[in-house]
Amino acid sequence: MATEQSGSNHDDVWVTAGVAAEMLGVVPGTIRRYAQEGRISHTRTLGGQLRFRLSDLEAVQRQLMQSVSDDIAPLLGKYPSRKRSGG
């Protein structure tokens, strides 16, 4: 994993757009768009490359998981589980 690490705390770990995209299950272009729109905090290297703080990405990941859980929960009661007959 391509990271720049200056300590053991996740606040000090910065990752590339590719790693961020993999963490969130999207393509790097989506991560770049999110950064441009201000949806994910980021910094740029002297060469202009985007870097994302691992702790920020983990927070976004938790928010996404909670959002999915909230969206799915009402559906779970609508569909009875299938029970197969023994024969």
MARVEXTI-146067 format. One record per atom (N, C-alpha, C): residue in three letters; x, y, z. Coordinates in pm, whole numbers, plus 50000, padded with zeros to 5 digits. Atoms other than C-alpha are relative to their C-alpha. Layout:
! MARVEXTI-146067
ALAXYZ;...
! end
This chain:
! MARVEXTI-146067
MET500844988450000;MET500005000050000;MET500905012450000;ALA499194988050013;ALA501435033849899;ALA499605010250106;THR500314990449895;THR501495054350216;THR501245007850036;GLU498934992149941;GLU503605081850360;GLU499705000350148;GLN500285001349858;GLN503965076350732;GLN501055007450080;SER499074992849914;SER505505099950985;SER499764996750147;GLY500275004149864;GLY504155082751296;GLY499084988050001;SER500855011849993;SER502025054351423;SER498515003550002;ASN501394995649995;ASN498805075051451;ASN499455001349859;HIS500604999150133;HIS496405072951156;HIS499865014549953;ASP500044986150040;ASP496265111051160;ASP501255003949921;ASP498754997050066;ASP499815110151028;ASP500224991849873;VAL499845008650118;VAL499235084950747;VAL499205006049885;TRP500634994350120;TRP498495098950402;TRP500084989749889;VAL500035009950107;VAL497465077150107;VAL499665006549867;THR500274995150135;THR497165081549733;THR498524998749965;ALA501395001150047;ALA493915085449541;ALA499654985649969;GLY500265014050030;GLY494235049349428;GLY499704991850123;VAL500225007249875;VAL494465036049782;VAL498675004650062;ALA501254994849946;ALA491625058849894;ALA498814994149925;ALA501075005750082;ALA489475046549606;ALA499754985450035;GLU500135014149964;GLU490155010349694;GLU499314998450135;MET500615000649867;MET489215016650058;MET498505002449994;LEU501414996250005;LEU485885032249961;LEU499224992749892;GLY500695007950101;GLY485095008549675;GLY499575007949878;VAL500294992050118;VAL485145034649399;VAL501265001049914;VAL498834998150087;VAL487455043549111;VAL500725012950039;PRO499244988049962;PRO490225069549157;PRO499385013149947;GLY500644988050052;GLY488345094348937;GLY498915005250091;THR501054996149906;THR485485094349185;THR500625006850122;ILE499304994049885;ILE487905101849470;ILE500475014049963;ARG499544986750043;ARG489385130749270;ARG498825009849991;ARG501194991450009;ARG485885144249203;ARG499515003750139;TYR500404997249861;TYR484945141049572;TYR500915010750062;ALA499054990149946;ALA488095160549662;ALA499725013849940;GLN500284987350067;GLN487315187549406;GLN498725006450052;GLU501294995149949;GLU483745190449539;GLU500045003050150;GLY499884997549857;GLY485015192649898;GLY499344989450086;ARG500675010749925;ARG483365159950001;ARG500984991850083;ILE498955007149925;ILE486675144950120;ILE501165009750015;SER498874991149979;SER489435165450279;SER501274993749942;HIS498805004950066;HIS492805162750110;HIS501095010750005;THR498904990650020;THR496155179050051;THR500654996449866;ARG499265002650124;ARG498435181149749;ARG501495000050032;THR498555000349987;THR502085172149727;THR500575011749920;LEU499354989550078;LEU504585196749583;LEU499864997349850;GLY500175003750139;GLY504155177749256;GLY498555000549953;GLY501404998650037;GLY500385183449262;GLY499164987550018;GLN500745012449980;GLN499375147949356;GLN499125001050125;LEU500925000149887;LEU496385143149586;LEU500444989850105;ARG499785009249889;ARG496875127449928;ARG498845001650096;PHE501145000449910;PHE494185117450174;PHE500424994150133;ARG499665004949866;ARG494505112650550;ARG499204987350028;LEU500635012949974;LEU493765076750645;LEU498865001150101;SER501054998649899;SER491765087050952;SER498745006549941;ASP501154993850066;ASP489515109150734;ASP499264989949913;LEU500625010250086;LEU488915080550491;LEU499264989650084;GLU500685009549912;GLU488055057050777;GLU498685005750050;ALA501244993549956;ALA485465082350899;ALA498974999949887;VAL500915000550116;VAL483955084550548;VAL499494985849981;GLN500385014150014;GLN483955046650530;GLN498924996250102;ARG501025002749897;ARG482005044550859;ARG498675006749964;GLN501224993050040;GLN479515070550734;GLN499294992749886;LEU500595007450111;LEU478985050950413;LEU499354987150047;MET500555012549947;MET478465018450603;MET498715002650077;GLN501194996649924;GLN475945035250835;GLN498865003649905;SER501014996050098;SER474115050050538;SER499394987849932;VAL500495012350063;VAL473875016050370;VAL499144992250097;SER500785007249899;SER472665000050694;SER498635006550019;ASP501274992849983;ASP470005026950734;ASP499074997849881;ASP500805002150121;ASP468845021850374;ASP499464985849992;ILE500375014050013;ILE468684983950400;ILE499054995550112;ALA500775004649884;ALA467114980350746;ALA498504999249973;PRO501455001050023;PRO463534988650635;PRO499634988749904;LEU500295010450097;LEU463784963150355;LEU500064986050060;LEU499795013349944;LEU464814934250578;LEU498714993550048;GLY501255005649952;GLY461344929850724;GLY498994997149890;LYS500965001550110;LYS459614930350385;LYS500064986349934;TYR499825012650071;TYR460984897550258;TYR500194988650099;PRO499855011349908;PRO460374865750455;PRO501144991049953;SER498915009250037;SER463254841450467;SER499404987649935;ARG500475012250070;ARG462924811450240;ARG500314987950083;LYS499775012649928;LYS462484778450411;LYS499774988849902;ARG500085011250094;ARG463154747650210;ARG499384987950068;SER500585012249944;SER461174716250258;SER501064989050000;GLY499025010549982;GLY463074685650362;GLY499994989249894;GLY500095011450084;GLY462244665150063;GLY500265001249863;
! end
